[in-house]
């Protein structure tokens, strides 16, 4: 009698979920991926994948594709608000670690991972918001979703981020996300805004007296090839409150906050469209990452608020 393959129910189709699903499939474990939100493209800001992450993606055959669709980051250069260079980190990453650090649009990364998961025989389901997990002895684990459907498997992996529903199952009375008092603004601008400057493939990051600004190439796209972000104290104003304002009003806030900061920060703010505003959240250290046959990974397990990014 042939034993059926084990099955993993993975909750969350961001970054950790699809990658885990593909590696489990390679190991002969059936993987089903459940995402709470509808399938969408073009969502999210910019990010950097460090060399260790690129090594993982190289194992899946994705490194070259992501480098083509992103931008290698040769270093992190730090500046004062007035433009004085303070230092440089993370140089010669490819030579030192075998893979470069790569800037890219989060949407490009997510879409690439989902496409690769589909091609790797991972079953992917959208609009499946988890409401409950039932784990009883030698019976299959059952995941219940808000639309009334269920799924059965041998174990559950929670890759559903800071607001993890799986974490509430693993630690019912455990830590919940809290606001760090920082708020983030960000988006993309055309490459022409900084291409004329001697920035090259460096990420430039500025520490101001009461906030932070960063920018760098992230894509060969001429219209949206530069990612930028501004992190600053929220002063009690939530991201939702900012999002209720017009883009003109948000841009004016950034003009005022970063007035007098060195070039090309003012130029980036003027060129910015579709400015995204997000709260900066954190989750306290968890006492455990697992319960019976359910395991947490990624931000669901160890979310960390960025100090500047």
C-alpha positions in Angstrom: 0.0 0.0 0.0 1.4 3.4 -1.0 1.3 6.0 1.6 -0.1 9.3 0.5 2.3 12.3 0.5 2.1 14.5 3.6 0.3 17.8 3.0 1.2 21.2 4.4 -1.4 24.0 4.7 0.5 27.3 4.4 -1.3 30.5 5.4 0.0 33.6 3.7 1.3 34.1 0.1 3.7 37.0 0.7 7.4 36.0 0.6 8.0 33.3 3.2 4.8 31.3 2.2 5.5 30.7 -1.5 9.2 30.0 -0.9 8.4 27.5 1.9 5.8 25.8 -0.3 8.3 25.3 -3.2 10.9 23.8 -0.9 8.4 21.4 0.7 7.2 20.3 -2.8 10.8 19.5 -3.6 11.0 17.4 -0.5 8.0 15.4 -1.6 5.4 17.1 0.6 2.3 18.4 -1.0 1.8 22.1 -0.3 -1.3 24.2 -0.5 -1.0 28.0 -0.2 -3.9 30.1 1.2 -3.9 33.9 0.9 -6.5 36.2 2.6 -6.4 38.9 -0.1 -7.5 38.7 -3.7 -4.9 38.1 -6.4 -3.4 41.4 -7.4 -0.4 42.9 -9.1 1.6 46.1 -8.6 1.1 46.3 -4.8 3.7 47.4 -2.4 6.8 49.6 -2.1 10.5 48.8 -2.6 12.8 46.5 -0.6 16.2 45.0 -0.6 17.0 41.3 -0.7 20.3 40.6 1.2 22.8 38.1 -0.1 21.6 35.3 2.2 18.1 35.8 0.8 19.4 35.8 -2.7 21.2 32.4 -2.0 17.8 31.0 -1.0 16.2 32.3 -4.1 19.1 31.0 -6.2 18.2 27.5 -4.9 14.8 28.0 -6.6 16.4 29.2 -9.8 15.2 32.7 -9.4 18.3 34.8 -8.6 19.2 35.7 -12.2 15.6 36.7 -13.0 15.3 38.9 -9.9 18.6 40.6 -10.7 17.4 41.4 -14.2 14.2 42.9 -12.8 15.8 44.7 -9.9 19.0 46.6 -9.3 22.2 45.4 -7.6 23.0 47.5 -4.5 26.7 48.1 -4.3 26.6 49.7 -0.9 24.6 51.6 1.7 25.9 55.2 2.0 24.9 57.3 5.0 24.5 61.1 5.0 23.6 63.9 7.4 20.6 66.1 6.7 22.9 68.7 5.2 24.6 66.2 2.8 27.8 65.3 4.6 28.8 61.7 4.1 28.9 59.8 7.4 30.0 56.4 6.2 29.4 53.4 3.9 28.4 49.8 4.6 27.7 46.5 2.8 30.3 47.0 0.1 31.5 44.2 -2.3 28.6 41.9 -1.2 28.7 39.6 -4.2 32.5 39.1 -3.9 32.2 38.5 -0.1 29.1 36.3 0.0 28.6 34.9 -3.5 25.4 36.8 -4.2 24.7 40.5 -4.4 22.2 42.5 -2.4 19.3 43.4 -4.8 16.8 46.2 -4.6 13.5 45.6 -6.2 9.8 46.3 -6.2 8.0 44.1 -3.6 5.3 43.6 -6.3 7.9 42.2 -8.7 9.2 39.8 -6.1 5.7 38.6 -5.0 4.5 38.1 -8.5 7.6 36.2 -9.4 7.3 33.9 -6.4 3.6 33.2 -7.1 4.3 32.4 -10.7 7.1 30.1 -9.7 5.0 28.4 -7.1 2.2 27.7 -9.6 4.8 26.3 -12.0 6.2 24.1 -9.2 2.8 22.4 -8.6 1.9 24.4 -5.5 -1.9 24.8 -5.2 -2.5 28.5 -4.5 -5.8 29.9 -3.3 -6.8 33.6 -2.9 -9.5 35.2 -0.8 -9.1 32.6 1.9 -9.0 34.4 5.2 -8.2 32.0 8.1 -10.6 32.1 11.1 -9.7 29.0 13.0 -7.4 25.9 13.2 -8.6 22.6 14.6 -5.9 20.1 15.6 -7.2 17.0 17.3 -4.9 14.1 17.9 -4.4 11.7 15.0 -7.0 13.4 12.8 -5.9 15.8 10.0 -5.4 19.4 11.0 -8.4 21.5 9.7 -8.2 25.1 8.6 -11.4 27.1 8.6 -11.8 30.1 6.3 -14.1 33.1 6.4 -15.9 32.0 3.2 -17.2 28.8 4.9 -14.7 26.5 3.3 -12.1 24.3 5.0 -8.9 22.6 4.2 -7.2 19.5 5.7 -3.6 18.7 6.0 -0.9 17.1 8.2 0.5 20.4 9.5 0.0 24.2 9.2 2.6 26.8 8.6 1.7 30.4 9.4 3.4 32.8 7.0 0.7 35.5 7.4 2.8 38.4 8.6 2.5 40.9 11.5 -1.2 40.5 11.8 -1.0 36.7 11.8 -4.2 34.8 12.4 -2.1 31.6 12.9 -0.2 33.3 15.7 -3.4 33.7 17.6 -3.9 29.9 17.4 -0.3 29.1 18.4 -0.4 31.6 21.4 -4.0 32.6 22.1 -3.1 35.1 24.7 0.2 36.1 23.2 1.6 39.4 22.0 -0.3 41.5 19.4 1.1 44.1 17.0 1.8 47.5 18.6 2.5 50.9 17.0 6.1 52.0 17.4 5.3 55.7 17.0 6.9 55.9 13.6 5.1 56.3 10.3 6.4 55.5 6.9 5.9 57.3 3.5 7.2 55.8 0.3 6.9 55.0 -3.3 8.7 55.2 -6.7 9.9 57.9 -9.0 11.4 57.9 -12.5 15.0 56.9 -12.9 15.7 60.3 -14.5 15.3 62.0 -11.1 18.6 60.6 -9.8 20.3 59.1 -12.9 22.2 62.4 -13.5 23.7 62.2 -10.0 26.9 60.2 -9.1 24.8 57.7 -7.1 25.2 54.7 -9.4 23.9 51.5 -7.7 24.4 52.8 -4.2 21.5 53.2 -1.7 21.7 56.6 -0.1 20.2 57.0 3.3 20.0 60.2 5.3 19.7 60.6 9.1 18.0 63.9 9.8 17.4 65.6 13.2 14.0 64.0 13.6 13.6 61.5 10.7 15.1 59.5 8.0 15.0 59.4 4.1 16.4 56.8 1.8 16.4 56.1 -2.0 18.1 53.9 -4.6 17.6 52.3 -8.0 15.3 49.3 -7.8 14.2 48.4 -11.4 15.2 49.0 -15.0 11.7 50.6 -15.5 12.4 54.2 -16.6 9.1 55.4 -15.1 9.3 53.8 -11.7 12.9 52.6 -11.3 13.8 54.5 -8.1 12.4 53.5 -4.7 12.3 56.0 -1.9 11.0 56.1 1.7 10.7 58.6 4.6 10.4 57.4 8.2 9.4 59.9 10.8 7.6 60.3 14.2 3.9 59.9 13.8 3.0 62.5 16.5 -0.2 60.6 17.1 -1.3 60.7 13.5 -2.1 57.3 12.0 -1.4 56.1 8.5 -5.1 55.9 7.9 -5.5 59.5 8.9 -2.8 60.5 6.4 -4.4 58.3 3.7 -7.6 60.2 4.1 -5.8 63.3 2.8 -5.2 64.1 -0.9 -1.8 63.3 -2.5 -1.2 67.0 -2.7 -1.6 67.4 1.0 0.7 64.4 1.8 3.3 65.8 -0.6 3.1 69.1 1.1 3.6 67.4 4.5 6.8 65.8 3.1 8.0 69.1 1.7 7.6 70.8 5.1 9.1 67.9 7.1 12.2 67.6 4.8 12.6 71.3 4.1 16.3 72.1 3.7 17.4 68.5 3.4 20.1 67.8 0.8 19.5 67.1 -2.9 18.0 65.0 -4.5 15.5 64.6 -1.6 13.4 67.7 -2.5 13.4 66.6 -6.2 12.3 63.1 -5.2 9.4 64.5 -3.2 8.3 66.7 -6.1 8.4 63.8 -8.5 6.6 61.4 -6.2 3.1 60.1 -7.2 0.9 57.5 -5.5 2.6 58.1 -2.2 2.0 55.1 0.2 1.6 55.8 3.9 2.0 52.9 6.5 2.1 52.5 10.2 5.3 51.0 11.6 4.4 48.0 13.8 6.3 45.6 15.9 5.4 42.4 17.8 7.1 41.5 21.1 9.3 38.4 21.3 7.1 35.2 21.3 7.6 32.5 23.9 7.2 29.9 21.2 6.9 29.6 17.5 4.9 26.4 17.4 2.0 24.5 18.9 1.3 20.9 18.2 1.3 20.7 14.3 1.3 24.4 13.7 4.5 26.5 13.1 5.1 30.2 12.6 7.6 31.6 10.1 8.6 35.0 8.8 7.0 38.1 10.3 4.3 36.0 11.9 7.1 34.6 14.2 9.7 37.3 14.5 8.4 40.7 13.2 10.9 43.4 13.8 10.2 47.1 13.3 12.7 48.8 11.0 14.6 51.5 12.8 14.9 53.6 9.6 13.6 51.6 6.6 
